[in-house]
Amino acid sequence: MLKDLQIENYALIDKLDIKFNNGFTTITGETGAGKSILLGALSLILGQRADTQVLYNKNKKCIIEGHFDIKNLDLKELFNNNNLDFENPCCFRREINQHGKSRAFINDTPVNLSVMKQIGDKLIDIHSQHQNLLATDKLFQFEVVDNFCDQLSEIKNYKELYKNWKSLLSKNELLKEEERKARSDQDYYNFQLDELDKANLDTDEFDNLETELKILENAEVVKLNFEKSNYLLEESEMSVTTSLNEVEQLLSSIQDVSPAYSEIYERIKSSKIELKDISRDISGLSEKIIFDKNKIQELKDRYDLINQLKLKHNVTSIGELIQLREEYRTKANSLDSLEENIQKNEKKINEIENKLISLAEKISNNRKNAIPGIEKEVTTMLKQLGMPNAQFKIDIKHLNELGSNGKDSLDFLFNANLGGELKEVSKIASGGELSRLMLSIKSLISKKKLLSTIIFDEIDSGISGDIATQMGVILNDMAKTMQVITITHLAQIAARGEEQLQVYKI
């Protein structure tokens, strides 16, 4: 329940601190005195948007603060889910500065407006004249019936399952579309993969291939030059090796004369050894060189193949070709993976669908069992409110498909006149009739103790006399199970208030 409301620098109000009691509170005052301003301020701490137009003094910020008794409300989980301290009383505060920037707090913790509204909707129901149109809203109609059935937990479970089910269905459609695309592309991917697999690519192959091809294409010249080199080193009469032997002998006889001579002698010996190794390596390389036209053509074909693949796939290296090959392999194999995922997804969909069908049947049976009681109570209340011939029916139909509200469709049917045809509320009820119908419905809900506080803003519009008296009785009865605050112009209703507040401006 709302315990108090503090308003500073809002609309016509400089500063106000007003406390509210349990039970029935009535607020009266002349038109334009500012009764609805209280609701406007209260709406701000319930998550409604605002701008600088609400500032009384444009040079100061506006502060609205309300305290609520929430100890009997099942809101701990909601507070925990939003990382808020569950404290009683609970403080809601809203600040709007001169530039229209707004800040919201719950128990001194900053929150965004969506969180403030989500929690605020659980604390107070503000019923203004335009809200009478809710009677024509399908979602509201389901909420009325389900509240009366005391099956809110079942509805919550159903909606969570339904949301999950719809998400899986959407995901499955995307997977199937992906599968169709993969199936149409699979031949292409398989062809490209087969071509790259047959190429038997190796990362270092291209560089080695170029070198080997160059050697074979120049085999005759290379072999001739090697043979000549080896002849000059080892085999000619005045070979390099023979000359070095003579030099070695000459220096051997004088090496002991000076350390410098000895060093030269050792260097000659080392050169001799190195030249012998060179000669041996030249012989080995020369023996390996074989001029083979077939081998050259084979290497050329291989070289051309790799260049063609690089050009075709617009890459510059074998490494990139290998990477591309593995990507084609993954895409070619993705069809199997997609089919497996689709099967798993469909299994989950079927499991959830079975649960939904079972839960929807239970919800539907509860609704059907509760509807006669709702019709009777609303009709009785409408008679109290001066509509002795009013008829109110709830038309429930079973649907073949699951929907967000189960497998039912609901229509509130109404007729105010004797013998008149029942039609949808939106097509037949006048403004005054809608007002009384909504009061009857909300009175019905209040008996289930599902609301903490309800505020009516001139629900008595267009009525007077005995009907106003009966409306006062109904509002007073509602206040036995909840806090009711009513803004009214009628003495018959105001007189019923346990606490009576008058709004005036000076």
C-alpha angles and dihedrals in degrees: 000000000000109000101179143346124212118195127185127180097350125143106303094351122097095178134342137169113186128176126206130206132209119271126027122353122179126199120200136173143130121293108277094020091116106261094137090046087074089058091046090055091045090050090059092063089046091062106270119145123252142183138198090281088083092063115109091193109031091207096058133059123251119238125192119181130176133180122210133193103227102161093112095045122095096232105121093102091049091051092047092049089057095043093247129142112248102225132162122248092033119214123216116188134179128187126191118186130208091271094054094255111146133205126189130200136185113194088346092303114122113242136174120249094255091060092045090051093045092055095035091058088061092054107045138019110203110199113196127171094265089055089071085083087070087080086072094048115105095212091052090049091055090047091053093051094043092047089052089050092054089229100126092125091053090049091049091051091046094050092049091050091045092051090050091047093051090047091053091048091053091046090050092052090053090049091050091049089049089049092051090051092045091050092052091047096042096089090053093048092046092051093050092045092049091051093050093043091053090051087066092209125205124191097231097034099097096058092045090047093054091050095047092047091050091052094049094046088055096036098122095050093042093050093046092050092047091052092048091048092051091048092054092046100046118358111046122091090247095036120162090248093053091049092049090051090057092047090050092053093048093050093043091068094054103034092102094056095075137004088233091057090049091053091052090049092053092049091053090052090050092048090052091054092046093050091051089053091048091050091050092049091048090053091049094049091045092053091053094055111095121168104230119170092190092053091049091052091047091053091045091052090050091047092050092048093055092046091050091052091049091049093045094052094037096238133131104214143040088240090063091048090053091049090049091049091056091048090054089048091053092048092046090052095042092086092067090048092048093050090051092049091048091052092050091047093049090051090055091045092053092047093051092042091056090051091048093050091050093047092044091054091052092047091047093051090050090052093049091050093048100044097079090055092049092049092049096048095045092047091049091051093047088056089052088053094058100272102112094165097043118133123199123184135168113217111206121185130186116237126207093221132058116253136179089273098043124260097320137095118205132201126180105218122197143176126172098194133077111261092003122144117261111242138168111291092239091057101046115021120096122217093264092046091050090051093054092042091054092049089052092049094047091047087054092051092047091061088064089057090232094136129060100196133007125189121197117202107203096321085160092070111140098011134097145156120028093358090057089051091052090047088054090052092051093048090048091051090050089054090063090075102027145014111277123189118183131188106207144165094201125094092207089064098035091054090061093061118111085208121031122199126189121204119205137154129220 
